[in-house]
Structures are given as C-alpha cells and as structure tokens.
C-alpha cells in the first residue's frame, strides 16, 4: 500500500479518534466504579460473602438499621469494620454505619458501658444491641435478636435429673441453651417442687429427659398447663416415663418399649447400633427446605394412641433397616418379631396441634331484687337494656380468634446435648423446633453461622513425606539437574 499525504492524515485522525474514544471509555468505567461495585468471592466456604442466614435476617427487618462503631482513628480497625458492615449494607440499603471516636466523648462512652475499641451499637426500631466485634456470626445474632419484636420465654423443668440448659456436662444442653440466648430467646428453669407454678409468660415448656419420678402434684400442674393451651417440647428417653404416663395419654402418644437400633449407621462409620439416622423429612414448617441428616443416640420409638384431641403428625422417621431392640444391646443383635420388636421405619418424633379458644370472661351475676338507681331505672330494667345493647354490638369474645397449641414429642434428648449437638443438622433442627413451638416461624431455617475449619491436619507419614520432599528431594533434584546441564555443556 502506497502512503501519501492524504493516507497519512487519515491514519493520524484514526489514531487520534481511537485515543479519544479509549480515554472516554476509561473515564466512563472509572465514573461507574465510584457508583456501582461488583465483588467476586472465590474463597473456600465464601468467607468474604454474606451468608444466606444473614440475608434472611435482613429481609425480615422492615425499617432502617443504624450501626454506630466506637473506634479510634485507627485506619486498619475502621477499614475492617467498614468492610464487614458493607456486606450488610449492600443487601439492605437503609443500613448505615457511623463512626465515633471514644476519646472525644469519654463521659458518654462510660455511661453506655463501651469497654473495647471498635465496639458497636446496633439500633433498630427503638431497640439496641451491643456488639463487641464485627464478625458475621456475632452481628447476625444481634440483628436477629432485634428483629424479634416480642421476647420468647423457654422454660426448662428441673429437679428430676433433667438435662440442664446451663450445664456443661456431655449429657446437658448448655451449648443449645447458649445458642437460644444468642438468638434472642430467654431461657430459664423452674422447679415445680419449689415454685409450684409455671410462669404465665412461658412460650414453650421443655421436659428434657427426666431421670427421677415426678410427684402427682407436678404432673397435675403440667397437665393443667397443656389443658390451657401451653406449648410443650418433650424430649424423652428409652425406658421408664418417670410418672409422665398420664401426660402421654393426654397427648395421645405412646412410647414403645426398647431402644431403636439402626444397622444403616455402619455405612457411615458408626459402630454403635443405638445411633439412629434420619435422612428424609415430611413437609412441615419445621423441616421446610431442611436436607441435612440428623443423628439420634439411644432413642425410643413412638406411636399414636387410638384417640386424642390433638392432630398428630410424624416429624422424624428412622430408616428401614432399624427396629426396636427389647433385649440388652451387646454382642450380635438381630430383629426378633416374636419378642414384640417392631421393624422400621419407626417414628421417633411427632408434632401435635389443636385449636384452643381463649377463655371467655365470666359474666357478672345479676341480682333479682328490683333496685332503682338515681335515674329511676331498676336493676332488672338496666339488665334488659344491656342485653339489647349486646345483641346490637358484636361480642368481644366472638371476635377473638382461636390460637393454635403446638407440642413436639421426641423419643431422644441426647441429640441436643453438648456431646452430639454438632452432629449433622441437630442444632438447626433444635432451633427450628423452638421457633415453631414459640410461633416464630419467620426464623425457621436460619441456621447458626459457624466458622469454617481452616486447620490442616496431616498424619505423621504425610508430614514426613512433605519434609523429605521439600528439604531433601527438591534441593538434591535441583542441584543434580544443574550439575548435569553443566557437565553436558562442558563436553561440548
């Protein structure tokens, strides 16, 4: 191609136009980057991405959320807080972050009880939660507590060897109780022998595996609580009911004799046959979108009685290779129908519901005597007038809607104990049960946020192989390769 003056000028104009367009595109991209952000998290477990549980909590919060961080002029600390809170504000646009230097307001900081640099106060609809660090688990739990408009009270019975929500033994429920507290659920205990009354603000009453017999008066108090429409969680165990047989009859639930054994657990490396696996769940609000296996050690099988005032639905069912073992579980065991053992699948958990109408106010007794008031109306005439007015206006009791009473009975309480709470989806299932019983379904299937395991554990053989490979084999290989190349070039 021959280049003349005209062609040369056209090429220069093309280059100039390309440069201008390129600069315009770069400037436009730079301007867009200040208004819109896009992030990609390629880390294992999505460590830099807001979890689904946190997003569900934010979706439940209707209204602005203000986070005030009391942090000194420390760029590293403030950037860390700003980065963490930014994950929340990108999902919830009306979540704002403010910084206050605690050194500028020492009196206010002391009054508010701020003790750490970087401590935060989260405000939502007039309620406040204090957060000491910006970790997602801590912050999401605080937001969940704020999202609960009404505090839920879960009361555990004690005094009969029950599993304690504050105990640290393997069989206790201390970790589960702590998790309930972090979710904004108030946990307390009551001994009916000391305080013969169940608190009126009880949302859920928990019977967590008693080991001693209840007194007849205590059974009456529990039955009266159920008759009044109270919600109940009964965590049983194989063996005796310790005086709770009248309660089981009232609920229409029967505890089958023996202990459930499951041969399927051997496929997962569990040698103890008393561990029962639950892998499939019925369509129920507690198990909605719940797909994690749960593990139940030493559980009793349940069955429905012929009659009952509750609607009873199976919640937890074992696999087909399970049965109820009535003999001692030692050595080689097998199913024996002649001994009354029952073949799986077996029900180990039931949900019970029924509609309970609020108690109507008792009408005041009317006197038959004809007494007159200052206006000249007798009491009988005033009563007749009152009847006419009540017919004209709808009764208040008719407007009251009946509430749903909820009960969950499970043949095992060990699945929520400190020793087994972390197995499979045990913790998430336990939280879902409490949320459903307390009629707080909005928080069902919001699992507890757990930190990913970043620890690398190697066997001694693997550690030795890596040490020999990097400290001996690799240097010797590099030196040998270099020496071979040197000798080869020298012979040329």
N, C-alpha and C positions, 0 to 999 in steps of 0.2 A: 504494500500500500504506500502510495506516494504522499508524503506530508508536505502540504503547502501552508501558506499563512492562514487561509480560512479554516483548514482542518485543525491546525494548531490552536486557533482561537476557540473552536468548538470543544476541543479536548479540555482546555483550561476552564471553559464555562461549565462543562460537565463535572469536573473535579471540584469546582467551587460550589456548584449546586449540591453535589453529594456531601461535601463537608458541612454545608449549612443544614441540610436535612439530618445528617448524623448528629450534629450538635443539638438540633431541635428535639430529636428522639431521646438523646441522653438527658436533656433538660426536663423533658416531659416525664421520663421514668424517675428522675430524681424528685420531681414535684409529687408524683404519685406515691413514692415511697414515704413521703412525710405525712400522707393522709391515710394510706392503707398499708397494713403489714400482713405478711404471709410467713408462716413458720412451718417447718417440717421437722418432726421428731423421729429420728431413726434409732434411738437408743432402745436397748432391750427393756421390755416392760413399759415403754413410754414414760420414762422418769420425768420428762420435761413437758408432759401434756396433762391437762386437767382430766382426771378420771371420770368415767361415766357416773359414778356415785355422786361426785361433787357437782356435776352438771345437773343431775336430777334434783339435788337440794336447791340449787339456784333457781331452777324452773318453778319450784314450789313457793318461792319468796316473791310476793306481789308488792312491790314498792322499793324505794331506794335504800341502799345499804351504804353506810359510811364507815370506813376503816381509818382510824387515827393511830399513827405509829409514833411513839415517843422515842425518837432516836437522835443521837447527837450527830454533829456534822461529820459523819464517817461515810465516805463515798462507797466503800465496799459493803457496809451493812445496809445502807439505804438502797443501793442498787439490787441487793439480794431481796429485800422486802418488795421493792418496786417490780422486780421480775416475777415474784410469786403472786402478788396481788394482781398483776397484769393478766395472768392466766384466767382469773375470775372475772375481771372487768371486761375482757374480750367476749366472754359469754353473756355477761349481764352488764349492759351498757350503763345502768344507773348505779353501779357500784363504784364509789370514788375512794381515793386514798389521799390522806393529808398527813404531813409530817410536822411534828412539833419537837423542838429542841428542849429536852427536860431541864437543861441548865438555865433556861430563860424563865421558867415558871416553877421554882422549887416548892413553893407552898402548895400549889395545885397538885403537883406530882405526888407530894407526900400525902395529901388528902385523898387522892384516888388510889393510893396503895401501889403505885408503879415502882417496882424494885429492880427491873432489868433494863438495860439499854436495848432498845428495839421492841419492847413490849407494846402490844396493840390493844385498842379498844374498838369493838365492833358494835355499831348501833343500828338497830332495825326496829321501826315502829315503837319507839319509846323504850325498848329493852336493850340491855347492854351485856356483852360478854367480854371477858378479859382473855387475851391470848398472849402467851409468853414467847412464842416463836412462830415463824411463817411457814412451818411445814404444812403440807396439804392435809394430812390426817388431823392435826390439831385444829386447823382453821375450818375445815369442813364440819367437824363435830360441833364447833361453836356455832356455825351457821345453822346447823340442824336444830340445835337447842333453841336458837332464836326463832326458827320457823314454826316451832310448836307453840301455838298461842296459849294452850292450856296445859299446865303441868300434869303429867301422868304419874300416878302413885301405884307402885307394885309392892305388895306386902307379902313377905315370906313368913309362914308359920314356923316357930321354933319351940324347943322344949321336948322333942321326941327323937332327938338324934338326926334331925333333917340336915340336908346339905345347906351350908350357910353361904349366903351371897357375899359375906365378908371374910370367909375363911380362906386360908392358903393351903390347906391340905389337898392331896390329889383328888379326893372324892368331893371336895367342896366346890362351890360355884363362885368363888371370889373374882376370877377373871371375867366371868359373864356379868356379875354384878357391876364391876367397874365399867364394862362396856356399855351397860344400860345407863349408868350415870353420865358417861360421855355423850350418849345420845339424848340427854335431856330428860331421862326417866328417873323419877325419885324412887329409891329403893329403901325399904325399911323392914323391920322384923317385929313380930308380935308373938308373945307367949300367952295363950288363952288361959293358962292356969294362973298367971299373974295379973293379966289385964283381960277379964272375961268379956271382951267386946272387940269386934272387928271395926277398924276406923271407917267412918262414913265416907271419907274421900277415897276409899280404895277402888282403884280401877281394875286391878287384877289381883286375886288372891292365889298364892302359889303353895302347893303341897309338894315339897321336894324330897321324896324318898324317906319317910319316917322309919325309924328303927325300933321305936317303943310304942306301946298301945296308947291310943287316945282315951281320955276319960269320957264317959257318956255325955257329960255336960258340954264338952268340947265338940263332940260330934253334933250335938243339937245346935250349937252356935254356927257350925259350918253349914249344916242343912238349912238353917234359917237364912243364912247369907245367900245360899243358892235359891231358896224359895222367893226371896225378894228381888231376884234378877241379877245377882252379882256374877261377874265374870271369874272364871276359875281355870287355873292350869294345874293339873295333877300329874306329877312325874312319879310313876310307880316303880316297883321293882319285882322281880320274881319272888314268889313265896307268900308269906302272910301279908294281910292287908292292915294289920295292927289296929283293928277296930273300925276301919273305914268301909266295911261291907255295907252298912246302911247307906252310905253315900254312893257307893257303886250301884246299889239297887235303885236309888233315887235318880241317878243319871241314866239308868238302863244299860250299863256297861258291865261286862263280866270278864274277870281276869282268869285266863286259862291256867291250869296247873303246869308246872315245869318251866324250863328255860329254853328259849329259842336258840337252836344251833343252825349254823349255815355253812354248808360244805363249799359254797362259792367263794368264801374268803381265802381259801388256799390258792386260788388263782391269782390273788393279789399279794401273796407272800405272808398272809396272816395265819399262823399255826393254831391260834386259839379258836375253836369252833363256836364259842359263845358270842363271837362278834357277828352281828347281823348287818348286811348291806342293804341299803335302799337306793335304787338307781332310777326308778321311774315314779312319777308323782301324778296324782289326779288333777284335773282342772279345778283349782281352788285358789282364792286370793292369796293364801299363804305361800303357795308353791307356783304362783304365776311367773313364767319365764325362769323358773328355777331348774337348773340342769346339772347341778353338782351332786355327786354321790355323798351320802351321809352314812356314818358308821355308828352303830349302837351296840355297846358292850353289855352283855348279860341283860337281855330284855325279856319281858313277859308278853305273851300273845294276848290279844283282846278279842272280844266278840260282843255282839249286840244281844241284849235280852229281848224277849218277845214283845214286851210292851215298854213304853216310855213316852214321856211328854216332850222329849227333845227330838229334833231331826238329827239323826246320827249319820255321818258320812266318813268313810275311811280316808285317812290322810297319809299314813305310812304303811307300806306293804313290803314284806321281805320277798326275796327271790324264790323261785320254785324249788330249789334244792335245799330248802330249810324245813325244819319240823320242830315240834315241842318235845324236848327230851325230859322224861319224868324220872329217870334214874340218875345216879351220880355220873358226872361228866368226867370220866377218867378212862385211860386206855382207848380201846377201839369201840366206838359207839355206832349205832345204826338205828334206823327208823323201825319201830315196832308198833303196829296199829293195835295189837292185842292188849297192850298196856295202856290204851287210851291216848296215845300220842297222835297228834294231828299233823298232817302233811301240809307243806307250804304250797302256794304263797299264804302268808299269815299277816293279819292286821296287827300292827303294834302301835298304832296311833289313830285316834278318832277326833273329829270335830263335832260339837253339839251346838245347836242353835234352837232358839224358840223366841216367839214374840211375847214380850212382857208389857202389860199395860200399867201405866203409873197408878199408884193408889189414889182412889178418889177421896176427897175431903169429906169427913163425916158431917152431915147436916146437923145444925143445932136443934135440940129438942124444943118443941113448941108447947107452950102451956095452954091448957084447955080453959083456964079461967078467963073470963071476959074482963080484961083490964083496959082502961082507957088512958090515952096519952093526952097531953095538953091540947091537941087539936081535936079531940073528941072522937078519935078512932080507937076502936077496941083492938086488942092484940090479934083476935081472930080475923078481923077485917084487914089488918095490915098483912097478915099471913096470906090471905086470899089474894090481895093485891100483889104481894111478892111472887106468888105462883104465876099470875098473869104476866108479870114482867119477865120471869124466867122463861116462859113459853115464847115470848116475843123475841128474846135475845138468845143466841146460841149458847149453850152451856160451855163453860171453860174446859171441863173435862172431855167434852166431845172433840174439842179442838186439839187436845193433846194426842200426839201420835205415839203409838206403842214403840218401844225400843227393842232392839234385838239383844238377847242374852247369849253370850258366847262362852263355850267351855272346850278345852282341849285336854284329852287324856292320853298319855303316852306311857307305855309299859317300861320305860327306862329313863333314868335321870342321869346316868353316867355320861351320856353324850354331850352334856353341857358342863361337865366337871372340868376342873383345871387340867386333868391329865389327858382329856380327849377333846377339848373344845376346839383345838386347831386342826382336827382331822376333817378332811373333805369340806363340806359345806355346813358343818354342825353349828358354827357361830352364826352364820347368816340365817339358817333355819330357825334357831332360837330367837333371834331378833325379830324375824318375820312373825313368829307366833305371838310374841309380846305385843308387837304393833297391831296385829289383827285383833287380839283379845281386848286391847285398850281402845279399839275402834279408831285407830290411827293409821288407816291403810295407805295414806299418802307416802309413808316412809318404808313400805314393804319393798323388798328387793333393792334397798340401798345398802350394800354390804359395807362392812367395816374396811376402811382403807388400810392395807398392810404394806409395809416396806418390802421391796424386793430383796431377795437374798443375793448379796453381791460377794459372798465369801466363796473362795475356790478351795475345795478340799481335795488333796491328792494323796494317793496311797504311798507308802514308803518306796515301793518299786517304781512308781511313776516319778516321784521326786528324785530318786537316784538316777533314773534314765535321763531326765532333763539336765541334772547336774553334770553327768558324764558327757552328754551331748554338747552342751554349751561350753563347759570348762575344759574339756579334753578333746573330744572328737572334732568339733568345729575348728579350734585353733590348729590342731595337727593336720586336718584336711587342707586348711588354707596354706599352711607352711609347706606341706607336701606338694600342693599344686604349684605354688610359686617356685619351689626348687626344681620341679620337673620342667617348667617353662624355661627357667634359667639354663639348665643343662642342655635343653634342646636347642636353644638359641646359640649357646657357646659352641656346639659342634658344627654349626653352620660356618 
